[in-house]
Amino acid sequence: MNKIAFIGSYDKADMIIYIAKILTNLGKKVLVIDSTVLQKTRYIVPTMKAFKQYITTFENIDIAVGFENINQIKSYLGNVENLEYDYLLVDIDSYRGYYYFKIKTEDKKYFVTSFDIYNLRRGLQIFRKLEEPTEVTKVLFTKEMLAEEDNYLNYLSKGLKIKWNENILYFPFEIGDQTAIFSNQRSGRIQIKGLSTQYIDVISFIAEEISGESQGNVKKALKLIERN
């Protein structure tokens, strides 16, 4: 089981669900864990469950909401010793979530942010208590992809135990992407129609990086989403 942490105060829920859908189409068993304060997936993922804590299945993706740690999820599933998933995709917006979901140095981590000062500063707070240097990949939502923006992020993260990965992933701010995402939320389905090529390229790259699958296999997984 591989644990993948998506870290930051920026809204990551839809992006994570798209990535999870690609992974399930690759034949992987995936659990998305929403450990954020707002618990957005409680509202955007259709379910008949209205409990404080629950796991629901949405288009072959298991989604856990309301849990404070891994042990609570194991207890919910019947006191299982090990979670039988290929990947846990953990949405984290606080150090509490980082600590209680036992994110380790070797786990793959993505720092997801826009460049407004709130998301930058609050997102980076999560790393302030880290005791060991840890490698993190930047996932940046921005309009123009300016070097000045990345330099400012590097400046704010000085003194933190972060080793930035050389790869930087850029999501452009596209009104069309936002419109497509809202449409998918209303329909209660995962679709990529209407998403920009850039958006699809980045979620595909992340799925490829997480799974180790070839670009060709990831493209086939995307085709399955298109057909459905």
C-alpha positions as CSV (number, residue, x, y, z in Angstrom):
1,M,0.0,0.0,0.0
2,N,1.3,3.4,-1.0
3,K,0.4,6.6,0.8
4,I,0.3,9.8,-1.3
5,A,-0.1,13.1,0.5
6,F,-1.7,16.1,-1.2
7,I,-0.7,19.0,1.1
8,G,-1.9,22.6,1.3
9,S,-4.9,24.8,2.1
10,Y,-5.8,25.2,-1.6
11,D,-8.9,23.2,-2.7
12,K,-7.6,19.9,-4.0
13,A,-10.7,17.7,-3.8
14,D,-11.7,17.5,-7.5
15,M,-8.2,17.2,-8.7
16,I,-7.6,14.2,-6.3
17,I,-10.8,12.5,-7.5
18,Y,-9.8,12.8,-11.1
19,I,-6.4,11.3,-10.4
20,A,-8.1,8.5,-8.3
21,K,-10.4,7.7,-11.3
22,I,-7.4,7.3,-13.6
23,L,-5.8,5.0,-11.1
24,T,-8.9,2.8,-10.7
25,N,-9.1,2.6,-14.6
26,L,-5.6,1.3,-14.4
27,G,-6.9,-1.5,-12.2
28,K,-5.7,-0.1,-8.9
29,K,-7.7,-0.1,-5.7
30,V,-7.8,3.4,-4.3
31,L,-9.0,5.1,-1.1
32,V,-9.3,8.9,-1.1
33,I,-9.1,10.3,2.5
34,D,-10.5,13.7,3.1
35,S,-8.8,14.9,6.3
36,T,-9.4,18.6,5.7
37,V,-11.3,20.9,8.0
38,L,-14.0,21.7,5.4
39,Q,-14.4,18.1,4.2
40,K,-15.6,19.2,0.7
41,T,-16.0,15.7,-0.5
42,R,-18.9,15.3,1.9
43,Y,-20.8,17.7,-0.3
44,I,-19.5,17.0,-3.9
45,V,-19.5,13.2,-3.8
46,P,-23.1,11.8,-4.0
47,T,-23.9,9.4,-1.2
48,M,-26.9,8.4,0.9
49,K,-24.8,8.2,4.1
50,A,-25.1,11.1,6.5
51,F,-22.9,9.9,9.3
52,K,-20.1,11.8,10.9
53,Q,-17.6,9.2,9.7
54,Y,-18.2,7.0,6.6
55,I,-16.7,5.4,3.6
56,T,-18.6,5.5,0.3
57,T,-17.9,4.2,-3.1
58,F,-18.1,6.6,-6.1
59,E,-17.2,5.3,-9.6
60,N,-15.1,2.5,-8.1
61,I,-13.2,4.9,-5.8
62,D,-13.6,4.5,-2.1
63,I,-13.8,7.8,-0.3
64,A,-13.4,8.2,3.5
65,V,-14.8,11.3,5.2
66,G,-14.7,12.4,8.8
67,F,-11.9,10.2,10.1
68,E,-9.1,11.6,12.2
69,N,-6.5,8.9,11.7
70,I,-5.8,5.5,10.0
71,N,-6.9,3.5,13.0
72,Q,-10.4,4.9,12.9
73,I,-10.7,3.8,9.3
74,K,-9.4,0.3,10.2
75,S,-12.0,0.1,13.0
76,Y,-14.8,1.3,10.6
77,L,-13.8,-1.5,8.2
78,G,-14.0,-4.2,10.9
79,N,-10.8,-3.8,12.9
80,V,-8.7,-4.9,9.9
81,E,-5.0,-5.1,10.5
82,N,-4.0,-3.7,7.0
83,L,-5.9,-1.6,4.6
84,E,-6.2,-3.6,1.3
85,Y,-5.6,-0.7,-1.1
86,D,-3.0,-0.1,-3.7
87,Y,-3.1,3.7,-2.9
88,L,-4.3,6.0,-0.2
89,L,-4.6,9.5,-1.5
90,V,-4.8,11.8,1.5
91,D,-6.0,15.4,1.3
92,I,-4.3,17.3,4.0
93,D,-4.6,21.0,5.1
94,S,-3.1,20.9,8.6
95,Y,-0.1,19.4,10.5
96,R,-2.7,17.4,12.5
97,G,-3.7,15.6,9.4
98,Y,-0.1,15.1,8.4
99,Y,0.8,13.6,11.8
100,Y,-2.3,11.5,12.5
101,F,-2.4,9.9,9.0
102,K,1.3,9.0,9.6
103,I,2.8,10.6,6.5
104,K,6.4,9.4,6.4
105,T,9.5,10.8,4.9
106,E,9.4,8.2,2.1
107,D,5.8,8.8,1.2
108,K,5.2,10.8,-2.0
109,K,4.1,14.3,-1.3
110,Y,2.6,17.1,-3.5
111,F,2.3,20.6,-2.2
112,V,-0.8,22.2,-3.9
113,T,-1.2,25.9,-3.9
114,S,-2.2,29.1,-5.7
115,F,-0.2,32.2,-5.2
116,D,-2.6,34.2,-3.0
117,I,-0.8,34.9,0.3
118,Y,-3.4,33.0,2.4
119,N,-2.9,29.7,0.6
120,L,0.9,30.1,0.5
121,R,1.4,30.9,4.1
122,R,-1.3,28.6,5.6
123,G,-0.2,25.7,3.3
124,L,3.5,26.0,4.3
125,Q,2.6,26.0,8.0
126,I,2.0,22.3,7.7
127,F,5.7,21.7,7.2
128,R,6.9,23.8,10.2
129,K,7.0,20.9,12.6
130,L,8.8,18.5,10.4
131,E,12.0,17.1,12.0
132,E,13.5,15.5,8.9
133,P,14.1,16.9,5.4
134,T,11.4,15.6,3.0
135,E,11.0,15.7,-0.7
136,V,8.0,17.5,-2.0
137,T,6.7,18.2,-5.6
138,K,5.1,21.6,-6.3
139,V,1.7,21.6,-7.9
140,L,1.0,25.3,-8.7
141,F,-2.4,26.8,-9.8
142,T,-1.5,30.0,-11.5
143,K,-2.4,32.1,-14.5
144,E,0.9,33.0,-16.1
145,M,3.5,30.6,-14.6
146,L,5.9,33.4,-13.7
147,A,9.4,32.7,-12.3
148,E,8.8,35.4,-9.8
149,E,5.9,33.4,-8.2
150,D,8.0,30.3,-7.8
151,N,10.9,32.4,-6.4
152,Y,8.5,33.9,-3.8
153,L,7.4,30.4,-2.8
154,N,11.0,29.4,-2.4
155,Y,11.6,32.5,-0.3
156,L,8.6,31.7,2.0
157,S,9.8,28.1,2.5
158,K,13.3,29.0,3.5
159,G,14.2,27.4,6.8
160,L,11.6,24.6,6.4
161,K,12.7,21.0,6.0
162,I,11.5,20.8,2.4
163,K,13.5,19.4,-0.5
164,W,11.7,20.7,-3.6
165,N,11.5,18.2,-6.4
166,E,13.0,19.5,-9.7
167,N,9.7,18.8,-11.5
168,I,7.2,21.6,-11.0
169,L,3.6,20.9,-12.1
170,Y,1.5,23.9,-13.3
171,F,-2.3,24.0,-13.5
172,P,-3.4,27.1,-15.5
173,F,-6.3,29.1,-14.2
174,E,-8.9,28.3,-16.9
175,I,-12.5,29.3,-16.6
176,G,-13.4,26.4,-18.8
177,D,-11.9,23.9,-16.4
178,Q,-13.9,25.4,-13.5
179,T,-17.1,25.2,-15.6
180,A,-16.4,21.6,-16.4
181,I,-15.7,20.7,-12.8
182,F,-18.9,22.4,-11.6
183,S,-20.8,20.5,-14.3
184,N,-19.4,17.2,-13.2
185,Q,-20.3,18.0,-9.6
186,R,-23.9,18.6,-10.6
187,S,-24.2,15.5,-12.7
188,G,-22.6,13.3,-10.0
189,R,-20.2,11.8,-12.5
190,I,-16.5,11.9,-13.2
191,Q,-16.0,13.3,-16.8
192,I,-13.1,15.0,-18.5
193,K,-15.1,16.5,-21.3
194,G,-14.6,20.3,-21.1
195,L,-11.3,20.2,-19.2
196,S,-8.4,21.9,-20.8
197,T,-5.5,19.9,-22.4
198,Q,-3.2,21.4,-19.7
199,Y,-5.4,20.2,-16.8
200,I,-5.7,16.7,-18.3
201,D,-1.9,16.6,-18.9
202,V,-1.1,17.4,-15.3
203,I,-3.5,14.9,-13.7
204,S,-2.3,12.3,-16.2
205,F,1.3,13.0,-15.3
206,I,0.6,12.7,-11.5
207,A,-1.3,9.4,-12.1
208,E,1.6,8.1,-14.2
209,E,4.2,9.2,-11.5
210,I,2.2,7.6,-8.7
211,S,1.5,4.3,-10.4
212,G,4.7,3.8,-12.4
213,E,2.5,2.9,-15.4
214,S,3.5,3.9,-18.9
215,Q,2.1,7.0,-20.6
216,G,0.3,4.7,-23.1
217,N,-1.5,2.9,-20.3
218,V,-2.5,6.1,-18.6
219,K,-3.9,7.4,-22.0
220,K,-6.0,4.2,-22.2
221,A,-7.3,4.8,-18.7
222,L,-8.3,8.4,-19.8
223,K,-10.1,6.9,-22.9
224,L,-12.2,4.8,-20.5
225,I,-13.3,8.0,-18.7
226,E,-14.2,9.6,-22.1
227,R,-16.3,6.6,-23.1
228,N,-18.3,6.6,-19.9
